[in-house]
């Protein structure tokens, strides 16, 4: 009987450990600021280079984690980088984890996934084209991306 109980505990633990992080587990309930700050190009060394795309993205309003705007910047075929604007302060972020994510031939939904009401960012692809495709789950802390899980990504047959 004890063996059965231990097996059940092990099974439940294994299931919990292998579960994909969910957007619902990182909910943000704070409302966006009443006035949205424009991107402050002086807050990041490369922000000025991307000033046009940052300003255009800012027009969309809050798109992530309660008071941030996500900026997706193309970097070639099947490649995207991600910037983040804090709409309370205008501070701009380009986390290293989100630079040059390539995603040729992946079975999973490639690129970045995020929600307005969650701090979770899912990045499915191969950052820096290092031939290590995976879906990586990050929690946005407000100033940095904290890796919380990495799950292997499958390529289409023939890739």
N, C-alpha and C positions, 0 to 999 in steps of 0.2 A: 504494500500500500504506500509506503514511504517513497519507493521508487517512482510510482505513478505520480505522486504529488510533486516530486522534484522534476520529473519530466514535464509536467504541466507548467511549472514555474519557469523552467528553461525555455519552453516553447513561447510563452507569453513574453519573456524578456527578449528573445531573439526577434519576435515580430515587432516589438516596440523599437528595438535598436535599428531595424532595417526599414522602418517606415520613413517615407519621404516627408521632409518638413512641409507644413501646410501654411498657406497665407493666413488662415484663421488663427494660427498659433502665435502670430506676431502683429496682432491688431493694434492700430493707433486710433484712439478715440478723440484726440484733441482736434478742435476745428482749425481750419487754415487761418492765417492772420487776416485781419480785416483789410489791410493794405498790403499788396504783394510787392516785395522789393524786386527791383530790376537786377539782372546779373551784375555783380561787382567784378569787373575785369581785372582789377588789381589784386584780387585774392588768390589767384593761381597763375603760375608762370606761363601756362599755355592758353589761358582764357582769351587773351586778346586775339590769338590766331583764329579762334573759333567764335569770335564776337557775333557774327551774323547768325549762325545757327543757334547760338545761345539766346539771342534776342528773339528770334522767331519761335523757339521752343517756349520761351517765357510767356508768350501770348496765349498759350494753351492753358495757362493757370496751373494749379496744383494737380500733379498726376501721380504722386508717390508719397507714402509715409506721412500723410497729414499736412505737411507744409513744404514739400519739395517738388521740383519739376525735373523729370528725367529728360535727358537730351541724348538721342541716339545719333551718332556721327558715322557715316559710311567711311570705310577705309579700304575699299576694293570690292571685288566680286565675292559674295558670301562672307563678308567681314564687316563688323561693326564695333565701334568703341562707345562707351557710355560716359556721359558727364551728368552731374547732379547739381542743381541750383537750390540753395536754401532760400525759400521765398520770404522768410522772416528777416534775414540779414542781407541777402544778395550774394552770400559767399558761394563760390564755385568749387566743385570737387571733380577730379578725374582720378578715381581710385585705380591703382595699378592692376588690380584684379579684373578690371573691366576695359582694358586697352587691347585692341586688336583681337577680338573674339571671332575666330573663323568657324564656319560650320558647314563645310561641303559634305553632302551625302549622309547626314545623320537621320536616323529613324525618329528620334525624339523631336519635339518642337524646338527648332534651333533658335538661337539668339537669346534675348533677355525677356523675362517675364516679371511683371511687378504689378502692384495694385495701389490705388490711391489710399486705401485704408490699412495698409500693411507695411511693415519694415522689411519684409522678405523680398530678396531679389534672386531669381533663378537664372543662371547663366549656362546654357547648354551649347557646348562647342569646344573648340580647341584654342585656348588663349595663347597668343604668340606663335601659333602654328608649330607647336612642339610635338605633334603627333600623339597627343594625350587627350583625346576627346572624352568629355564627361559632362554630366549635369552637376554643377556646383551650386550649393545653396548658401546664400550669405544673409546675415542680419545687418541691416544698416543701423549703426549706433548713433547717427546724427552727424558724425564727422569721418567715419571709416566703415569699410565693409569687413565684417567678421565672418570667416568661413565656418560654417556649422556642419556641412555634410557634402560628401562627394560620392556620386553614384556613376558607374560606368555608362557611357553612351554607346549605342549600337550604330554601326554604319550600314547603309543600304548594301545589299548584296552586289558585289562587283566593284566596290570602292576600296 
